[in-house]
Amino acid sequence: MAIAYIGLGSNLGDPARQLTDALRELTALPGTTLVTQSSFYRSKALGQQDQPDYINAAARLETSLPAVVLMQELLGIERRHGRVRGSERWQARTLDLDLLLYDQDQIMTEGLVVPHPEIAKRNFVLMPLAEITPDLDIPGLGRVSDMLARIGRADIEKID
């Protein structure tokens, strides 16, 4: 079984419900178990600022699915939640599921890059990851807690 970390985010509709439903759908993936999930966090949107704040979280899965198949399953969950992927970055979205890590693998294909290429720059990804696995080592980048200490915790808050 592989260990995979998933980043979840939403800022349209009912973001907390979108994440809760997506977490439930992750548990239903074949050969996959949700080991743990983080709290939810509120953060400012990247890019275009005239959009609602995001709700973000992270999940740790054990899965027998290969990374490419897992990514296809994540895209399917996004589509079922009304996500339409466009060419413009940082658009508002009903649901965003990112495959952040897959074991300690480094994957670079046309449709998948793991570890996620922006992981070290995003406190809204690192804070939930640090909550569930603070000593997690990101291949080629270092420990999650060290990266979070470098970029800080500005514009993000834990939701009770």
N, C-alpha and C positions, 0 to 999 in steps of 0.2 A: 504494500500500500504506500502511496505517495502522500506527502503532506503538502497541501496547497493553501495559500493565503489569498483571500478574495477581498478586494475593496468594494464597498457599496456606497452609492450616493444617489440622492434625488433632491430636486427642488421644484417639482411641479406636482399638481394634484395634492395629495396628502402624503408628503415625503416619509413620515414615520411609518405609515401603513405600507407604503411601497417597500420599504426596507424589511419590515416585519414579514410581509408576504414573500419577498424574495428569499429571506432566510429559510422560511418554511419550504420553498421550492428547492433550495439547495439540498435540504435533507432528503428530498424525494429523488435526487439524481441517482441513476443506477450505480451500484458499487461505491456509494459515497456516504460518509457520516459527517455530520456537523459536530466537531469536537468542542469548539467554544466560539463565542462571539463577544465582541466588545460592546460597551455602552454606545449610545448614539451621541454624536457631536454635531453642533451647529457651526457652520463656517461661511465666510463670505465667498461669493462666486468669483472664479477666475475670469479674466478677460472682461467681457461686457458686464458693467456694473448695474445696469437697470434690470436686474432679474432677482428673484427671491434668493434668500440664503439657502445653502445646502444642508441636508442632514446626511452625515457620513457614519460609517461603521466598518469594521473588519471582521472576517470570519476565518477560522482555521478548519480545514476539511481534511479528512483522510479519504483517499479515493483510489480506486483501481483504474479510473479513466486516464488514458494518456493526456498529456497537456493540451494537445491540439483538439482532442475530442471534448475535454472539459471546457475549453474556450468556446467551442461551438454551442455547447449546452448553455453557457452563460449568455451568449448572444440570443439564443432562443428565449430565455427567460426575459431578457430585455424587450424583445419584440412583443411577447405576450403582455407586457406592461405598457405597450404603446410607444416604445422608444423607436425613433426614426433616426438613423445615423446619416448625417449630412457631411459635406466637405468642410464646413466651418467648425473651428475648434471652440470649445468652452461654451457651447450653447446650453440653454436651460434644457432639462431632461426629466422625464418621468422616472427613469432608472438607469444607472450606470453601474455595470459590474466589471471590475478589472481583475484579471489574473495577475496578482502581484508577484507571487513566488510559487515555484513548483519544485519541491525538495530543494536541493542546492544547484539545480540545473540552470544553465545559461542557454537560452533558446533564442535564436534570431532567424525567423522565417518571414515571409511576406505578410502573413496575417497574425503573427504572434512574436512579441519580444518579452522575454522573462529573464531577469527581474524587470518589472515595469520600468520603462525608461525615465519616468519623472518621479519615481518613488522618493529619492533623496531630497527633492525640492518641495514636497507637499506635507505640511504639518497635519493636514486633515486626513492623510493616510497614515503618517507615522504615529500620531497620538493613539488612534485605536489599536494599531499594531503593538505599540509599546504597552498598552494596557493588558493585552492578552499574552504577549511574549516579549518582555523587555530585552532579553538577552539574544533575541533572534539576530543571526548574522546574515546580512544580505550579500550574496556573492559579488566580490569586487568593490563593495561600498562600505562594509563594516556593520557595526551593531546598530540596531534601530534606535536604542536609547541615546547613543552618541550622535547620530544624525539629527535626532529631534532636539538635542541640546544645542547643536550648531545653528539650526534654523529658527528655533524658538516656537512659542505657542501663541503668537499674536493672532487675533481675529478668529479664535476658535474656542468654543466652550462645551463642556460636557453637559448633556441634557439628563435631568433626573427622570 
